[in-house]
Amino acid sequence: VRRVGKYLLANHRDRLVAMSARSVALRSLMRKTEADLRLKPNDDEVRRFATRVDYSMAAAAAIGFTPPTDVDHGLSLTADWSHAMGLVA
């Protein structure tokens, strides 16, 4: 869907704008599709999030930062959100 949208915008933007100006249904569909796509990561973001990275909390702890959520609770919240967004079954 992203690729088709990018192609259409790159090659037929004027037509899309004109068609959406005449059609409330098309304009609504385009807005909903854009909003849905903004909620879901693209392929590059998925690859980036799948990369193993470790961060030290030493610098944050040195200035007195204590995270409000521990890792287990944060992962649980993330899993719940992923299910609610339909990203995982």
Backbone torsions as a table, in degrees:
resi	resn	phi	psi	omega
1	VAL	NA	-41.5	178.9
2	ARG	-61.1	-45.1	-178.0
3	ARG	-63.0	-42.8	178.7
4	VAL	-63.6	-44.6	179.0
5	GLY	-60.4	-44.9	178.9
6	LYS	-62.8	-42.3	178.6
7	TYR	-61.3	-48.3	-178.5
8	LEU	-61.6	-42.7	179.4
9	LEU	-67.0	-38.4	-179.5
10	ALA	-70.8	-32.6	-172.2
11	ASN	-112.9	-16.0	-174.3
12	HIS	-140.8	29.7	-176.6
13	ARG	-54.7	-47.3	-177.6
14	ASP	-59.5	-42.4	178.6
15	ARG	-65.5	-42.6	179.0
16	LEU	-61.8	-43.8	179.2
17	VAL	-62.1	-44.9	-180.0
18	ALA	-64.1	-42.7	-179.4
19	MET	-66.9	-40.7	-178.9
20	SER	-70.8	-25.6	176.9
21	ALA	-69.4	-28.5	-178.5
22	ARG	-93.6	-16.3	-173.8
23	SER	-125.7	111.7	177.2
24	VAL	-63.5	-39.7	-178.9
25	ALA	-63.7	-44.3	179.1
26	LEU	-65.3	-44.0	179.4
27	ARG	-60.2	-43.6	179.0
28	SER	-63.8	-44.1	178.8
29	LEU	-61.9	-43.2	179.8
30	MET	-63.9	-42.2	179.3
31	ARG	-65.7	-42.4	179.8
32	LYS	-65.5	-42.3	179.3
33	THR	-62.2	-45.0	178.9
34	GLU	-61.5	-43.7	179.6
35	ALA	-62.9	-42.2	178.8
36	ASP	-63.2	-42.0	-178.9
37	LEU	-66.9	-32.0	179.2
38	ARG	-68.0	-24.9	-179.6
39	LEU	-79.5	-23.4	-174.3
40	LYS	-107.2	137.9	-179.2
41	PRO	-68.5	146.7	175.2
42	ASN	-83.7	177.5	-175.1
43	ASP	-59.4	-40.9	-179.7
44	ASP	-64.3	-41.6	178.6
45	GLU	-65.0	-39.4	178.8
46	VAL	-62.5	-44.5	178.1
47	ARG	-62.3	-42.1	-179.3
48	ARG	-64.6	-43.0	-179.3
49	PHE	-70.8	-21.7	-179.8
50	ALA	-84.0	-8.1	-179.8
51	THR	-75.6	133.4	179.1
52	ARG	-75.7	124.8	179.1
53	VAL	-139.6	136.9	176.1
54	ASP	-118.7	132.3	177.7
55	TYR	-118.5	136.3	177.0
56	SER	-83.8	140.4	176.4
57	MET	-92.4	4.4	-174.9
58	ALA	-59.0	-46.1	-178.5
59	ALA	-65.1	-41.3	179.0
60	ALA	-66.3	-42.8	179.0
61	ALA	-64.3	-34.0	-179.1
62	ALA	-63.0	-27.3	178.5
63	ILE	-101.2	10.8	173.9
64	GLY	89.5	12.0	179.8
65	PHE	-77.7	131.4	172.2
66	THR	-124.3	121.2	-178.5
67	PRO	-62.4	139.0	-179.3
68	PRO	-73.0	-18.0	-178.3
69	THR	-129.0	132.5	176.9
70	ASP	-79.8	167.5	-174.5
71	VAL	-59.7	-46.0	-178.1
72	ASP	-60.4	-44.8	179.4
73	HIS	-67.2	-39.9	178.3
74	GLY	-62.3	-41.8	177.6
75	LEU	-66.1	-37.9	177.6
76	SER	-62.8	-44.6	177.8
77	LEU	-62.8	-40.4	179.2
78	THR	-64.0	-42.5	178.3
79	ALA	-62.9	-43.6	178.6
80	ASP	-61.0	-43.6	179.1
81	TRP	-63.5	-43.6	-179.7
82	SER	-59.9	-40.7	177.0
83	HIS	-66.4	-43.9	-178.6
84	ALA	-63.7	-32.8	179.7
85	MET	-83.3	-6.8	-179.6
86	GLY	77.2	18.1	-179.9
87	LEU	-78.3	-26.4	176.2
88	VAL	-135.7	156.0	-178.8
89	ALA	-83.4	NA	NA
